[in-house]
Amino acid sequence: MFPTRALLGSARLTLFTRAGCGLCDTAKNTVLKLQKRRSFEYVETDIMKPENKSWKDVYEFDVPVLHVQSVHNGLPKEANLSDARKLFHRWTEQEVERSVDEAENAQP
């Protein structure tokens, strides 16, 4: 899968994925469906790429994983473990939207 960036909003969604993952494809479609109604930054991270080894070490057996983070003044610049709301394996569009709402309403 190719890295993708979308419109900048007050939430960043990072999908941790790998090629050939059917659950990942379903998860991506759910997020993109929501993005047609809501503005947020969207990034895909293929955990199997050598530059993403640190994420592979964390999520190798858990993909797809979705991090939903609050973005205030452009921070944080990338996904991290500590402040992200995390959704694992399967989620609904409503669950993602609820996480985006929480991120947008978080205090900086």
N, C-alpha and C positions, 0 to 999 in steps of 0.2 A: 504494500500500500504506500501511497505517496503522502508526504507531509502536506497538510492542508491548513490554510489559515483563512479565517472568515472575518466578517466585520468586527471591529473592536467594540466591545460593550463593557459592562462593569462586572462581568463574570468570564472566567476562562475555563473551558472544558477541554481536558486532555484525555484522549482515548488511547489506552495502552493495548496494543493489538499485535498480531502476527499474520503473515500471509497464510492462506489456506484454512483459516479459522472461520467456520460457519457461524458460530456464536458472535464472533467479532463483526461479521458482515451485518447480522441482524441488529446488533447494538449500534453500529454506525448509522444504519438506516433510521433507527429510532431517534438518535440525536439530530440527524439532518432533517428529519420531519419536523421536530420542534423548532429547529433553526429557521424554518420557513415562516414561523410566527413570531419568533423572539430573536433579538440581536445579542450575540455573545461571540467571544473569540473561541475558535475551535482548532485544536491541534491534534494530529495523530502521531503516536510514537510507536514505531515497529520495534519491539523489544529484542528482535533477533539481529538487528544491525549492530555491528561491533561497537559503534559509538554509544549505544544504549545498554551496554553490559550491566551497568548498575541497576537499571530497571528490570532487566532480565533476571538478575539475582533476586529481586523482590517479587516479581509477578510471573515468573516462567510458567507456573502451573495454575495461574488464576485468570489469565486473559479470557475475555475482555474485562478491563477495569477502567472505570471512568472517574477521573478527579474533577471535581467542581470547586473552583477557587474564586474568592473575591478578588477583584482587581481594583485597587485604589491608587490613583496617580501612576498607573502603569506597573505597579508592583503587585505580586511577585512577577518576575520576568519569565519564570518557567515553573513547571510542576514540581512540587515537593511533597513529602510525606506528612509533614506536621500539620499544615493548616487546611488541607483539602478535605472536602466531603467526598467519600468514596462509595461508588456503586460497583458491585461485583457480579459478573457472569450475565445475569439477565435483569432487565429493568424496563419499566413502562415509560412512555412519554410523560405521564403525569409525575412519576417519581423523579425524572430528570428535571422537569419544570419546577417541582418543589425545591430541589437542591439549588437550582439557579436562583429562585426567589430568596432562599436563605443566604446565598452568597451575596446577592445584590443588597440585601438588607443588613449585612454584617457591618459593624462599625470598623473603620480603619484603625 
